[in-house]
Amino acid sequence: MGITLKKPSILPGFGLALGYTILYLSLLVLIPLAAAFLKASSLSWHQFWHVVASPRALASYRLTFGASLLGALVNLVFGTLVAWVLVRYSFPGKRLFDSVVDLPFALPTAVAGIALTTIYSPNGWLGGPLAAIGIKAAYSRLGVAIALTFIGLPFVVRSVQPVLGDMEKDLEEAAASLGASRRQTFMRVILPTILPAALTGFAMAFARAVGEYGSVVFIAGNMPMRTEITPLLIMTKLDQFDYAGATAIAVTMLVVSFVLLLPINLLHRWSARREARANALTVNSSPNTLAEGEPA
Amino acid sequence: MGGTIALNPGNISATRKVTRRATTESLAVRWTLIGATVMFLGIFLFLPLAVVFAQAFEKGLATYWASLREPDALAAIRLTLLAAGIAVPLNLVFGIAAAWAIGKFEFVGKSLLITLIDLPFSVSPVVSGLIYVLLFGLQGLMGPWLARHNLQIIFAVPGIVLATIFVTFPFVAHELIPVLQAQGQEEEEAALVLGASGWQTFFRVSLPNCKWGLLYGVILCNARAMGEFGAVSVVSGHIRGLTNTMPLHVEILYNQYDFAAAFAVASLLALLALVTLLVKTAVEWRARRQAAQLALWSAQEEAKA
């Protein structure tokens, strides 16, 4: 008996479907990605380090990661709040708010970029009032964080929403009947249940923000050392025909995004396990509920 | 058991009445949270949408139409439609093939394959464009060979199409895989046992079963294909009238301080986003209704038993 790589099935088309999948994936994704690493390997370690650890590159990492973290944190708090309000409360226009949450996924980033810049520029709808109190929103680091908050907005909402929706009220009822205050119930019962999903959304928003380009370049001001994000630095190097430099930074970014996939996958699995366990609890308890419903 | 079904609804509403105060917040807290949500979404989502249309129509309808009728704008619209028209069908066929293999079969290396398919989602758009430059550009690995055969990919339409395919690569597969997985194999097995061919089974059973997930994947894929900026920007070379897509055209106009024209073209893209959201909402609504119907049927079946 040999090792079976595939469970037998009477459904046809496995070879064709998998073969085509692997061929298309290799041609369009894997080989081009490998080309970047191949190109980077033609640089000497010294050349590579010189580009990747240059003061200008380091400043761009600080801004990119700092602003992404800030944006993801804002989304962690407000995304959880939005998910809570959309699942638990009803108010006029709720349907509209719910469907518009995905706007950052659907709106082209360049459009988001010029729209946000117009709003936050010194004579814009919000930029004006902010400038009056001495806050410079557009063409500053704050502007970068605003754009990155926008593009990461749906992640936390959409990962917390289903968990809150599936959560049975039994646990909260039990907590309340055992004398817990609403705050205690939230901190000890609700929060631990939604935490894995919220953190998954947070990590996804962060990862998306790190690579973001279109919505940021308009609002950032793009001053080297101050408001230049890493993807823009790659772009600048390309415009100067510095392919080696662009490749070195691109490969660094690729490695970072692949490394970020690991915690995201782990969080995702943790979240799925939590949910499965919660569902199992509900299934186990449902016969009792039915029995209580039986007429005496 | 029939009595249980009839009795339950009344029972549930009775419990709800009793527990309302214990498991929800006071009116003041509730409205504060709702207010904060409305403020947050208003500032971050509704305001950008509003500003696009306000700026687009600021100089009147005539300027708006003129900005869209301009030859460069028309060329950009045409190229965007062409790139999406090639990228979306190719990724659709791929998505179906990948979802069939992954959703209907068990094999070694499946989760690795899923991770690899989702890879383009985690690559920065700028890097997505760059990898094609490194492969097909003049300095690239295949550059000299392409130059000898007079083939241009980078700074030309093929490069734009390739970059668009890359950034929209996972969408259809990502939406379809969970749908096919959830459906299991029973219906297909029944069709095969009743004598249907493989393709018949696929077109008459599997495809109709996943049509909403498919539509959703296609609409998301299309929105991203038409709106992609960073990746396309790297490979395009920004030749007006030739290699400019709509988002790139918006950028050029905006950087020339021609705000009315930039927002006019941007308003078309915003409209596309709104249509995308509308279709998404409709698909979700249908899916929910189907699930509710299914739950009702199984409850009735149970009641009969």
Boltz contact constraints between the chains, C-beta under 6 A:
constraints:
  - contact:
      token1: [A, 5]
      token2: [B, 107]
      max_distance: 6.0
  - contact:
      token1: [A, 5]
      token2: [B, 108]
      max_distance: 6.0
  - contact:
      token1: [A, 6]
      token2: [B, 107]
      max_distance: 6.0
  - contact:
      token1: [A, 7]
      token2: [B, 106]
      max_distance: 6.0
  - contact:
      token1: [A, 9]
      token2: [B, 105]
      max_distance: 6.0
  - contact:
      token1: [A, 11]
      token2: [B, 104]
      max_distance: 6.0
  - contact:
      token1: [A, 11]
      token2: [B, 185]
      max_distance: 6.0
  - contact:
      token1: [A, 11]
      token2: [B, 188]
      max_distance: 6.0
  - contact:
      token1: [A, 12]
      token2: [B, 198]
      max_distance: 6.0
  - contact:
      token1: [A, 13]
      token2: [B, 198]
      max_distance: 6.0
  - contact:
      token1: [A, 14]
      token2: [B, 105]
      max_distance: 6.0
  - contact:
      token1: [A, 17]
      token2: [B, 97]
      max_distance: 6.0
  - contact:
      token1: [A, 17]
      token2: [B, 100]
      max_distance: 6.0
  - contact:
      token1: [A, 17]
      token2: [B, 101]
      max_distance: 6.0
  - contact:
      token1: [A, 18]
      token2: [B, 101]
      max_distance: 6.0
  - contact:
      token1: [A, 20]
      token2: [B, 97]
      max_distance: 6.0
  - contact:
      token1: [A, 21]
      token2: [B, 97]
      max_distance: 6.0
  - contact:
      token1: [A, 21]
      token2: [B, 98]
      max_distance: 6.0
  - contact:
      token1: [A, 21]
      token2: [B, 101]
      max_distance: 6.0
  - contact:
      token1: [A, 24]
      token2: [B, 94]
      max_distance: 6.0
  - contact:
      token1: [A, 28]
      token2: [B, 165]
      max_distance: 6.0
  - contact:
      token1: [A, 32]
      token2: [B, 131]
      max_distance: 6.0
  - contact:
      token1: [A, 32]
      token2: [B, 132]
      max_distance: 6.0
  - contact:
      token1: [A, 32]
      token2: [B, 135]
      max_distance: 6.0
  - contact:
      token1: [A, 33]
      token2: [B, 131]
      max_distance: 6.0
  - contact:
      token1: [A, 35]
      token2: [B, 131]
      max_distance: 6.0
  - contact:
      token1: [A, 35]
      token2: [B, 134]
      max_distance: 6.0
  - contact:
      token1: [A, 35]
      token2: [B, 135]
      max_distance: 6.0
  - contact:
      token1: [A, 35]
      token2: [B, 141]
      max_distance: 6.0
  - contact:
      token1: [A, 36]
      token2: [B, 131]
      max_distance: 6.0
  - contact:
      token1: [A, 36]
      token2: [B, 134]
      max_distance: 6.0
  - contact:
      token1: [A, 39]
      token2: [B, 134]
      max_distance: 6.0
  - contact:
      token1: [A, 78]
      token2: [B, 40]
      max_distance: 6.0
  - contact:
      token1: [A, 82]
      token2: [B, 37]
      max_distance: 6.0
  - contact:
      token1: [A, 85]
      token2: [B, 33]
      max_distance: 6.0
  - contact:
      token1: [A, 85]
      token2: [B, 34]
      max_distance: 6.0
  - contact:
      token1: [A, 85]
      token2: [B, 37]
      max_distance: 6.0
  - contact:
      token1: [A, 89]
      token2: [B, 30]
      max_distance: 6.0
  - contact:
      token1: [A, 89]
      token2: [B, 34]
      max_distance: 6.0
  - contact:
      token1: [A, 91]
      token2: [B, 34]
      max_distance: 6.0
  - contact:
      token1: [A, 97]
      token2: [B, 41]
      max_distance: 6.0
  - contact:
      token1: [A, 99]
      token2: [B, 277]
      max_distance: 6.0
  - contact:
      token1: [A, 99]
      token2: [B, 281]
      max_distance: 6.0
  - contact:
      token1: [A, 100]
      token2: [B, 45]
      max_distance: 6.0
  - contact:
      token1: [A, 102]
      token2: [B, 277]
      max_distance: 6.0
  - contact:
      token1: [A, 103]
      token2: [B, 45]
      max_distance: 6.0
  - contact:
      token1: [A, 106]
      token2: [B, 223]
      max_distance: 6.0
  - contact:
      token1: [A, 106]
      token2: [B, 273]
      max_distance: 6.0
  - contact:
      token1: [A, 106]
      token2: [B, 276]
      max_distance: 6.0
  - contact:
      token1: [A, 106]
      token2: [B, 277]
      max_distance: 6.0
  - contact:
      token1: [A, 107]
      token2: [B, 273]
      max_distance: 6.0
  - contact:
      token1: [A, 108]
      token2: [B, 227]
      max_distance: 6.0
  - contact:
      token1: [A, 108]
      token2: [B, 247]
      max_distance: 6.0
  - contact:
      token1: [A, 108]
      token2: [B, 269]
      max_distance: 6.0
  - contact:
      token1: [A, 109]
      token2: [B, 229]
      max_distance: 6.0
  - contact:
      token1: [A, 110]
      token2: [B, 229]
      max_distance: 6.0
  - contact:
      token1: [A, 110]
      token2: [B, 247]
      max_distance: 6.0
  - contact:
      token1: [A, 110]
      token2: [B, 250]
      max_distance: 6.0
  - contact:
      token1: [A, 110]
      token2: [B, 251]
      max_distance: 6.0
  - contact:
      token1: [A, 111]
      token2: [B, 266]
      max_distance: 6.0
  - contact:
      token1: [A, 111]
      token2: [B, 269]
      max_distance: 6.0
  - contact:
      token1: [A, 111]
      token2: [B, 270]
      max_distance: 6.0
  - contact:
      token1: [A, 114]
      token2: [B, 254]
      max_distance: 6.0
  - contact:
      token1: [A, 115]
      token2: [B, 48]
      max_distance: 6.0
  - contact:
      token1: [A, 115]
      token2: [B, 51]
      max_distance: 6.0
  - contact:
      token1: [A, 115]
      token2: [B, 52]
      max_distance: 6.0
  - contact:
      token1: [A, 116]
      token2: [B, 48]
      max_distance: 6.0
  - contact:
      token1: [A, 118]
      token2: [B, 51]
      max_distance: 6.0
  - contact:
      token1: [A, 119]
      token2: [B, 47]
      max_distance: 6.0
  - contact:
      token1: [A, 119]
      token2: [B, 51]
      max_distance: 6.0
  - contact:
      token1: [A, 150]
      token2: [B, 44]
      max_distance: 6.0
  - contact:
      token1: [A, 153]
      token2: [B, 44]
      max_distance: 6.0
  - contact:
      token1: [A, 169]
      token2: [B, 23]
      max_distance: 6.0
  - contact:
      token1: [A, 172]
      token2: [B, 23]
      max_distance: 6.0
  - contact:
      token1: [A, 173]
      token2: [B, 19]
      max_distance: 6.0
  - contact:
      token1: [A, 173]
      token2: [B, 23]
      max_distance: 6.0
  - contact:
      token1: [A, 176]
      token2: [B, 22]
      max_distance: 6.0
  - contact:
      token1: [A, 176]
      token2: [B, 23]
      max_distance: 6.0
  - contact:
      token1: [A, 207]
      token2: [B, 122]
      max_distance: 6.0
  - contact:
      token1: [A, 211]
      token2: [B, 124]
      max_distance: 6.0
  - contact:
      token1: [A, 213]
      token2: [B, 125]
      max_distance: 6.0
  - contact:
      token1: [A, 213]
      token2: [B, 126]
      max_distance: 6.0
  - contact:
      token1: [A, 213]
      token2: [B, 230]
      max_distance: 6.0
  - contact:
      token1: [A, 214]
      token2: [B, 229]
      max_distance: 6.0
  - contact:
      token1: [A, 214]
      token2: [B, 230]
      max_distance: 6.0
  - contact:
      token1: [A, 231]
      token2: [B, 124]
      max_distance: 6.0
  - contact:
      token1: [A, 231]
      token2: [B, 126]
      max_distance: 6.0
  - contact:
      token1: [A, 234]
      token2: [B, 126]
      max_distance: 6.0
  - contact:
      token1: [A, 235]
      token2: [B, 126]
      max_distance: 6.0
  - contact:
      token1: [A, 243]
      token2: [B, 139]
      max_distance: 6.0
  - contact:
      token1: [A, 250]
      token2: [B, 127]
      max_distance: 6.0
  - contact:
      token1: [A, 250]
      token2: [B, 130]
      max_distance: 6.0
  - contact:
      token1: [A, 253]
      token2: [B, 124]
      max_distance: 6.0
  - contact:
      token1: [A, 253]
      token2: [B, 127]
      max_distance: 6.0
  - contact:
      token1: [A, 257]
      token2: [B, 122]
      max_distance: 6.0
  - contact:
      token1: [A, 261]
      token2: [B, 122]
      max_distance: 6.0
  - contact:
      token1: [A, 293]
      token2: [B, 4]
      max_distance: 6.0
  - contact:
      token1: [A, 293]
      token2: [B, 7]
      max_distance: 6.0
  - contact:
      token1: [A, 293]
      token2: [B, 8]
      max_distance: 6.0
  - contact:
      token1: [A, 293]
      token2: [B, 11]
      max_distance: 6.0
  - contact:
      token1: [A, 295]
      token2: [B, 3]
      max_distance: 6.0
